[in-house]
Amino acid sequence: MARERKATNVLRDYSEWAARCTERKTLMHRKSHFTETPIKPMRVYEEMNKVFPRDTIYVTTIGLSQIAGAQFLNVFGPRQWINCGQAGPLGWTMPAALGVVAADPTRTVVGLSGDYDFQFMVEELAVGAQFRLPYVHVLVNNSYLGLIRQSQRGFEMDYCVQLAFDNQNVTDPTLQSYGVDHQAVVQGLGCKSLRVTDPEKLEAALIQARTMALEFRLPVVVEVILEKVTNIAMGTEIDKVNEFEDIDCRHPEGREGLAQAGLLE
């Protein structure tokens, strides 16, 4: 149909637009190599891309973690990005990931959750322990319902979306205000867990988690302590996306070169 429309000069020529998109993809990246602590979520996905193989199957649900994961994770084939198909199914990630492992135990499976998606059906980890279903679950913890918090910005609100509380059973003062001690919960459900607070230790932790999952035949949770407020790029229209971080400019003349090339328009 497209060829027929092109032959009759009905089809609009998008070649120039496509070429400009290719320029932007080459010269304008979203920044991911942040070194701050608490950790920025973009750095987590950068390290995941380094550690997990090309045939990895990623499973995730909803929230800022899903949106950022879709923007930053490298997915190379069909059915390697397993995502919920409707709004609001918190907790879906864990049982879905276990289902993928059960369906094909030969594949590398990685779950991705924010803290409340993780808490919503955390008891499903016991299923992974019972039936020996090994996978790595990356838990990005900012102790917030982050997508709802970001959506409230337009109303100048930040109301009842925090999951933080001072957990008196946590002795580390930097972690006490993050609320639920996920490490204790994971271990209580018979699985293994790691916690990362330093971005330079992310890669080693993810590699260790893969090794542990295969060794113990269990789900292994890698909890990453994030900064509590990070806004992720999104918008109401494809041409009205709000970017909250500086771009990672790859133009040899920097932003001035991008401007001269008309790429910032």
C-alpha positions, 0 to 999 in steps of 0.5 A: 500500500505504501509503495502504491501511494508513493507511485501516485505521489500521495505518500508524503516524503519523510526521508528528510525527517528520518535523516534528522531523527538519525542525526539526533539519535547519533548526537543527542543521548539521554544522560545515564552516567551519573555518579551521585549518591543517592543513586540516580535511576538512569545509572542503574539502567546503564549498568544493566545494559553492560551486565545482562546479555543481548537475549535477556528478557526484561519483565516490568509493570508500571511506574517511573521505573518502567518508563525509564527502563523503556527509555534506557534499556537495550532490548534486541528482540521480540518478546524480550520486553514483557510488560503489563497491558493495562493501567495500575496492575501493581505487583504484576512484575514478580509473578510474571517474571516467575512465569517467564522463568518457568516457561523457558529456564534457559533464558536470562530473566530480569525483573524491574520494580519500583518499591511499591510494585515490589511490596505489592506481591512480595510474597510471590518470592516464596513461590520462586524459592519453592519451585527453584525459579532463578532470576534477578529482580532489580528493585529501584527504591526511592520510597515513593509512588514516583509516577503519581508524585511526578503527575502531581507536579502540575497541581503543585502537590506532593500529597500522600505518595511517599512510602518513607518512614523511620524504620527503627529496626534499621541501624544504618542512618542513611537507610533508616528513612527508606521505610521497609527493610526489603533485605530482611523481607526477601531473606525471610521468604527464602530468597537471596538479596543484595543492596547497593548504595554506591553507583560504582558498585552496581556492575559488580552487584548485578554480576554477583546476582546472576551468579547467585541465581544460578548457584542457588536456583532462586530469585535474587533481589538487587535493591538499589537505593535511589535519590528520593525525587527524580523526574523522568522524561515524559509528555502528553504528546510525542512532540511535547516531551519534557526533559528534566536532565541535561542531554549527553551531547555527542556533537564535537562542537557541543550544544553550540554545534547542535544549535547551528545544525538545527537539532535543538528546534 
